[in-house]
């Protein structure tokens, strides 16, 4: 496909104007245009007339000829490959063993996406979250705002969805994204119910009430792929081997409810509300960088 940049059109343009602009720019007939899609749409307000600025991906029967014709034009180029590439994946048909399951601490934005990617890789992650599921914490949070009834273990600061769940879900990051990881984030949000326009509008946002449902849908996707989320499971500390390797051996939890043992995990419980130790034989590291209004996600090789 070809990528066209700096395609400018008036704010009130009809949809057909995009196709017309493509045909005019490339000097091709309508029959030579197979399809097009909007990769990004922003605004240019530097002049008196504000216009839309489009970045378009175009499929045409004349791609090779056009690349040669426009080889010196910086606004016509091959479309970059934005597909997400998993750093590892369990072989088709195989199931990750209990001892190989990674643990993710927290079900905020980074935790949810880390869990989702690990689940898509076939690793059946276990996500530990101090707070409640997003629907239950919504009841507690709005109860505090309206009735001043505060629950220290369920509020706006933590729980499924993270501290930003009750904002309008802005999607913006200053993190450089040469590998197009942000595209993967947006695609998964759309798969979970976000409006498709977030894929291309400049500085998009999801919307507060839609965001809650999207978080629930992402959890169901993780679970459908073999992942598991344990709520009201507060991680107190990380169990680190006292040796030169300083290897992480597990996590220590303080449970607020009775814990049901996971097969193949080494558990030690003497009472419902006592520290509980989960021993794990393998540790997967995830590098997650957060900005104030969004986040970037990257996973190094295991």
Secondary structure as a PSIPRED ss2 file (coil, helix, strand):
# PSIPRED VFORMAT (PSIPRED V4.0)

   1 X C   1.000  0.000  0.000
   2 X E   0.000  0.000  1.000
   3 X E   0.000  0.000  1.000
   4 X E   0.000  0.000  1.000
   5 X E   0.000  0.000  1.000
   6 X E   0.000  0.000  1.000
   7 X E   0.000  0.000  1.000
   8 X E   0.000  0.000  1.000
   9 X E   0.000  0.000  1.000
  10 X E   0.000  0.000  1.000
  11 X C   1.000  0.000  0.000
  12 X C   1.000  0.000  0.000
  13 X C   1.000  0.000  0.000
  14 X C   1.000  0.000  0.000
  15 X C   1.000  0.000  0.000
  16 X H   0.000  1.000  0.000
  17 X H   0.000  1.000  0.000
  18 X H   0.000  1.000  0.000
  19 X H   0.000  1.000  0.000
  20 X H   0.000  1.000  0.000
  21 X H   0.000  1.000  0.000
  22 X H   0.000  1.000  0.000
  23 X H   0.000  1.000  0.000
  24 X H   0.000  1.000  0.000
  25 X H   0.000  1.000  0.000
  26 X H   0.000  1.000  0.000
  27 X C   1.000  0.000  0.000
  28 X C   1.000  0.000  0.000
  29 X C   1.000  0.000  0.000
  30 X H   0.000  1.000  0.000
  31 X H   0.000  1.000  0.000
  32 X H   0.000  1.000  0.000
  33 X E   0.000  0.000  1.000
  34 X E   0.000  0.000  1.000
  35 X E   0.000  0.000  1.000
  36 X E   0.000  0.000  1.000
  37 X E   0.000  0.000  1.000
  38 X E   0.000  0.000  1.000
  39 X E   0.000  0.000  1.000
  40 X E   0.000  0.000  1.000
  41 X E   0.000  0.000  1.000
  42 X E   0.000  0.000  1.000
  43 X E   0.000  0.000  1.000
  44 X E   0.000  0.000  1.000
  45 X C   1.000  0.000  0.000
  46 X C   1.000  0.000  0.000
  47 X C   1.000  0.000  0.000
  48 X C   1.000  0.000  0.000
  49 X C   1.000  0.000  0.000
  50 X C   1.000  0.000  0.000
  51 X E   0.000  0.000  1.000
  52 X E   0.000  0.000  1.000
  53 X E   0.000  0.000  1.000
  54 X E   0.000  0.000  1.000
  55 X E   0.000  0.000  1.000
  56 X E   0.000  0.000  1.000
  57 X E   0.000  0.000  1.000
  58 X E   0.000  0.000  1.000
  59 X E   0.000  0.000  1.000
  60 X E   0.000  0.000  1.000
  61 X C   1.000  0.000  0.000
  62 X C   1.000  0.000  0.000
  63 X H   0.000  1.000  0.000
  64 X H   0.000  1.000  0.000
  65 X H   0.000  1.000  0.000
  66 X H   0.000  1.000  0.000
  67 X H   0.000  1.000  0.000
  68 X H   0.000  1.000  0.000
  69 X H   0.000  1.000  0.000
  70 X C   1.000  0.000  0.000
  71 X C   1.000  0.000  0.000
  72 X C   1.000  0.000  0.000
  73 X C   1.000  0.000  0.000
  74 X C   1.000  0.000  0.000
  75 X C   1.000  0.000  0.000
  76 X E   0.000  0.000  1.000
  77 X E   0.000  0.000  1.000
  78 X E   0.000  0.000  1.000
  79 X C   1.000  0.000  0.000
  80 X C   1.000  0.000  0.000
  81 X C   1.000  0.000  0.000
  82 X C   1.000  0.000  0.000
  83 X C   1.000  0.000  0.000
  84 X C   1.000  0.000  0.000
  85 X C   1.000  0.000  0.000
  86 X C   1.000  0.000  0.000
  87 X C   1.000  0.000  0.000
  88 X C   1.000  0.000  0.000
  89 X C   1.000  0.000  0.000
  90 X C   1.000  0.000  0.000
  91 X C   1.000  0.000  0.000
  92 X C   1.000  0.000  0.000
  93 X C   1.000  0.000  0.000
  94 X C   1.000  0.000  0.000
  95 X C   1.000  0.000  0.000
  96 X C   1.000  0.000  0.000
  97 X C   1.000  0.000  0.000
  98 X H   0.000  1.000  0.000
  99 X H   0.000  1.000  0.000
 100 X H   0.000  1.000  0.000
 101 X C   1.000  0.000  0.000
 102 X C   1.000  0.000  0.000
 103 X E   0.000  0.000  1.000
 104 X E   0.000  0.000  1.000
 105 X E   0.000  0.000  1.000
 106 X C   1.000  0.000  0.000
 107 X C   1.000  0.000  0.000
 108 X C   1.000  0.000  0.000
 109 X H   0.000  1.000  0.000
 110 X H   0.000  1.000  0.000
 111 X H   0.000  1.000  0.000
 112 X H   0.000  1.000  0.000
 113 X H   0.000  1.000  0.000
 114 X H   0.000  1.000  0.000
 115 X H   0.000  1.000  0.000
 116 X H   0.000  1.000  0.000
 117 X H   0.000  1.000  0.000
 118 X H   0.000  1.000  0.000
 119 X H   0.000  1.000  0.000
 120 X H   0.000  1.000  0.000
 121 X C   1.000  0.000  0.000
 122 X C   1.000  0.000  0.000
 123 X C   1.000  0.000  0.000
 124 X C   1.000  0.000  0.000
 125 X C   1.000  0.000  0.000
 126 X E   0.000  0.000  1.000
 127 X E   0.000  0.000  1.000
 128 X E   0.000  0.000  1.000
 129 X C   1.000  0.000  0.000
 130 X C   1.000  0.000  0.000
 131 X C   1.000  0.000  0.000
 132 X C   1.000  0.000  0.000
 133 X C   1.000  0.000  0.000
 134 X H   0.000  1.000  0.000
 135 X H   0.000  1.000  0.000
 136 X H   0.000  1.000  0.000
 137 X H   0.000  1.000  0.000
 138 X H   0.000  1.000  0.000
 139 X H   0.000  1.000  0.000
 140 X H   0.000  1.000  0.000
 141 X H   0.000  1.000  0.000
 142 X H   0.000  1.000  0.000
 143 X H   0.000  1.000  0.000
 144 X H   0.000  1.000  0.000
 145 X H   0.000  1.000  0.000
 146 X H   0.000  1.000  0.000
 147 X H   0.000  1.000  0.000
 148 X C   1.000  0.000  0.000
 149 X C   1.000  0.000  0.000
 150 X C   1.000  0.000  0.000
 151 X C   1.000  0.000  0.000
 152 X C   1.000  0.000  0.000
 153 X C   1.000  0.000  0.000
 154 X C   1.000  0.000  0.000
 155 X E   0.000  0.000  1.000
 156 X C   1.000  0.000  0.000
 157 X C   1.000  0.000  0.000
 158 X E   0.000  0.000  1.000
 159 X C   1.000  0.000  0.000
 160 X C   1.000  0.000  0.000
 161 X C   1.000  0.000  0.000
 162 X C   1.000  0.000  0.000
 163 X C   1.000  0.000  0.000
 164 X C   1.000  0.000  0.000
 165 X C   1.000  0.000  0.000
 166 X C   1.000  0.000  0.000
 167 X C   1.000  0.000  0.000
 168 X C   1.000  0.000  0.000
 169 X C   1.000  0.000  0.000
 170 X E   0.000  0.000  1.000
 171 X C   1.000  0.000  0.000
 172 X C   1.000  0.000  0.000
 173 X C   1.000  0.000  0.000
 174 X C   1.000  0.000  0.000
 175 X C   1.000  0.000  0.000
 176 X C   1.000  0.000  0.000
 177 X C   1.000  0.000  0.000
 178 X C   1.000  0.000  0.000
 179 X C   1.000  0.000  0.000
 180 X C   1.000  0.000  0.000
 181 X H   0.000  1.000  0.000
 182 X H   0.000  1.000  0.000
 183 X H   0.000  1.000  0.000
 184 X H   0.000  1.000  0.000
 185 X H   0.000  1.000  0.000
 186 X H   0.000  1.000  0.000
 187 X H   0.000  1.000  0.000
 188 X H   0.000  1.000  0.000
 189 X H   0.000  1.000  0.000
 190 X H   0.000  1.000  0.000
 191 X H   0.000  1.000  0.000
 192 X C   1.000  0.000  0.000
 193 X C   1.000  0.000  0.000
 194 X C   1.000  0.000  0.000
 195 X C   1.000  0.000  0.000
 196 X H   0.000  1.000  0.000
 197 X H   0.000  1.000  0.000
 198 X H   0.000  1.000  0.000
 199 X H   0.000  1.000  0.000
 200 X C   1.000  0.000  0.000
 201 X E   0.000  0.000  1.000
 202 X C   1.000  0.000  0.000
 203 X C   1.000  0.000  0.000
 204 X C   1.000  0.000  0.000
 205 X E   0.000  0.000  1.000
 206 X C   1.000  0.000  0.000
 207 X C   1.000  0.000  0.000
 208 X H   0.000  1.000  0.000
 209 X H   0.000  1.000  0.000
 210 X H   0.000  1.000  0.000
 211 X H   0.000  1.000  0.000
 212 X H   0.000  1.000  0.000
 213 X H   0.000  1.000  0.000
 214 X H   0.000  1.000  0.000
 215 X H   0.000  1.000  0.000
 216 X H   0.000  1.000  0.000
 217 X H   0.000  1.000  0.000
 218 X H   0.000  1.000  0.000
 219 X H   0.000  1.000  0.000
 220 X H   0.000  1.000  0.000
 221 X H   0.000  1.000  0.000
 222 X H   0.000  1.000  0.000
 223 X H   0.000  1.000  0.000
 224 X H   0.000  1.000  0.000
 225 X C   1.000  0.000  0.000
 226 X C   1.000  0.000  0.000
 227 X C   1.000  0.000  0.000
 228 X E   0.000  0.000  1.000
 229 X E   0.000  0.000  1.000
 230 X E   0.000  0.000  1.000
 231 X C   1.000  0.000  0.000
 232 X C   1.000  0.000  0.000
 233 X E   0.000  0.000  1.000
 234 X E   0.000  0.000  1.000
 235 X E   0.000  0.000  1.000
 236 X E   0.000  0.000  1.000
 237 X E   0.000  0.000  1.000
 238 X E   0.000  0.000  1.000
 239 X E   0.000  0.000  1.000
 240 X E   0.000  0.000  1.000
 241 X C   1.000  0.000  0.000
 242 X C   1.000  0.000  0.000
 243 X C   1.000  0.000  0.000
 244 X C   1.000  0.000  0.000
 245 X C   1.000  0.000  0.000
 246 X C   1.000  0.000  0.000
 247 X C   1.000  0.000  0.000
 248 X E   0.000  0.000  1.000
 249 X E   0.000  0.000  1.000
 250 X E   0.000  0.000  1.000
 251 X E   0.000  0.000  1.000
 252 X E   0.000  0.000  1.000
 253 X E   0.000  0.000  1.000
 254 X E   0.000  0.000  1.000
 255 X E   0.000  0.000  1.000
 256 X C   1.000  0.000  0.000
 257 X C   1.000  0.000  0.000
 258 X C   1.000  0.000  0.000
 259 X C   1.000  0.000  0.000
 260 X C   1.000  0.000  0.000
 261 X C   1.000  0.000  0.000
 262 X C   1.000  0.000  0.000
 263 X C   1.000  0.000  0.000
 264 X C   1.000  0.000  0.000
 265 X C   1.000  0.000  0.000
 266 X E   0.000  0.000  1.000
 267 X C   1.000  0.000  0.000
 268 X C   1.000  0.000  0.000
 269 X C   1.000  0.000  0.000
 270 X C   1.000  0.000  0.000
 271 X C   1.000  0.000  0.000
 272 X C   1.000  0.000  0.000
 273 X C   1.000  0.000  0.000
 274 X C   1.000  0.000  0.000
 275 X E   0.000  0.000  1.000
 276 X E   0.000  0.000  1.000
 277 X E   0.000  0.000  1.000
 278 X E   0.000  0.000  1.000
 279 X E   0.000  0.000  1.000
 280 X C   1.000  0.000  0.000
 281 X C   1.000  0.000  0.000
 282 X C   1.000  0.000  0.000
 283 X C   1.000  0.000  0.000
 284 X C   1.000  0.000  0.000
 285 X C   1.000  0.000  0.000
 286 X C   1.000  0.000  0.000
 287 X E   0.000  0.000  1.000
 288 X E   0.000  0.000  1.000
 289 X E   0.000  0.000  1.000
 290 X E   0.000  0.000  1.000
 291 X C   1.000  0.000  0.000
 292 X C   1.000  0.000  0.000
 293 X C   1.000  0.000  0.000
 294 X C   1.000  0.000  0.000
 295 X E   0.000  0.000  1.000
 296 X E   0.000  0.000  1.000
 297 X E   0.000  0.000  1.000
 298 X E   0.000  0.000  1.000
 299 X C   1.000  0.000  0.000
 300 X C   1.000  0.000  0.000
 301 X C   1.000  0.000  0.000
 302 X C   1.000  0.000  0.000
